[in-house]
Amino acid sequence: MKMADVELDLRGLRCPLPALKTEKRLASLEPGRRLQVRSDDPLATIDIPHACQMGGHRLLESSAESGGHRFLIERGASPAAEDDPGQPKL
């Protein structure tokens, strides 16, 4: 198992909060840092990988664990919207 720099326990939260809180925490990390997320929301297995893809982050591990799911994410160089100067900023 790879090590995380930061852990985020989102068990008990329901969609869309796990994905939103994951995105917010990733935004506060330096590129290359790793975030471990734990969630028991079944939709997190769809939402968190999608958020990683859209944000330019690497999903290093995704595994079921007792009572939920665990994700290990490496922060990308910058959010995808910031990479494309043609994208409007909201």
C-alpha positions as CSV (number, residue, x, y, z in Angstrom):
1,M,0.0,0.0,0.0
2,K,1.3,3.4,-0.9
3,M,1.5,6.1,1.7
4,A,-0.6,9.3,1.9
5,D,0.5,12.7,3.0
6,V,-3.0,13.7,4.2
7,E,-6.0,11.6,5.2
8,L,-9.6,12.6,4.8
9,D,-12.4,10.6,6.5
10,L,-15.7,11.3,4.7
11,R,-17.7,8.4,6.1
12,G,-21.2,9.4,6.9
13,L,-21.5,12.0,4.2
14,R,-23.7,11.4,1.1
15,C,-23.5,12.5,-2.5
16,P,-22.3,15.0,-3.6
17,L,-20.4,15.9,-0.4
18,P,-17.6,13.3,-0.6
19,A,-16.6,14.4,-4.1
20,L,-16.9,18.1,-3.3
21,K,-14.8,17.8,-0.1
22,T,-12.2,15.7,-1.9
23,E,-11.9,18.4,-4.7
24,K,-11.6,21.2,-2.1
25,R,-8.9,19.3,-0.1
26,L,-6.9,18.5,-3.2
27,A,-7.0,22.1,-4.2
28,S,-5.2,23.0,-1.0
29,L,-2.4,20.5,-1.5
30,E,0.9,21.1,-3.4
31,P,1.2,19.1,-6.7
32,G,2.5,15.6,-6.1
33,R,1.1,15.3,-2.6
34,R,-1.1,12.3,-1.8
35,L,-4.5,12.3,-0.3
36,Q,-6.2,9.2,1.2
37,V,-10.0,9.4,1.2
38,R,-12.4,7.1,3.0
39,S,-16.1,7.1,2.2
40,D,-19.1,4.9,2.8
41,D,-21.2,6.6,0.1
42,P,-21.8,4.1,-2.7
43,L,-21.8,6.9,-5.3
44,A,-18.3,7.9,-4.2
45,T,-16.9,5.0,-6.3
46,I,-18.2,6.9,-9.4
47,D,-17.9,10.5,-8.3
48,I,-14.4,10.6,-6.8
49,P,-12.6,8.9,-9.8
50,H,-14.5,11.3,-12.1
51,A,-13.4,14.3,-10.0
52,C,-9.8,13.1,-10.3
53,Q,-10.1,12.7,-14.1
54,M,-11.7,16.2,-14.5
55,G,-9.3,17.8,-12.1
56,G,-6.1,16.4,-13.6
57,H,-5.3,14.3,-10.5
58,R,-4.0,10.6,-10.5
59,L,-6.1,8.0,-8.8
60,L,-3.4,5.7,-7.5
61,E,-5.6,3.2,-5.7
62,S,-9.2,2.5,-5.2
63,S,-10.3,-0.4,-2.9
64,A,-13.2,-1.7,-1.0
65,E,-12.7,-1.9,2.8
66,S,-14.9,-2.8,5.7
67,G,-17.9,-0.4,5.7
68,G,-16.9,1.6,2.6
69,H,-14.2,2.5,0.1
70,R,-10.7,3.9,0.2
71,F,-9.1,6.1,-2.5
72,L,-5.4,7.2,-2.8
73,I,-5.1,10.3,-5.0
74,E,-2.0,12.2,-6.1
75,R,-2.6,15.9,-6.7
76,G,-2.0,16.9,-10.3
77,A,0.0,19.9,-11.4
78,S,-3.0,22.1,-11.6
79,P,-6.8,21.8,-11.9
80,A,-7.8,21.0,-15.5
81,A,-9.8,24.2,-16.0
82,E,-6.7,26.3,-15.1
83,D,-4.6,24.3,-17.6
84,D,-6.8,25.5,-20.5
85,P,-6.7,29.3,-20.9
86,G,-9.7,29.0,-23.2
87,Q,-11.9,27.8,-20.4
88,P,-13.9,30.4,-18.6
89,K,-13.4,30.6,-14.9
90,L,-16.5,30.4,-12.8
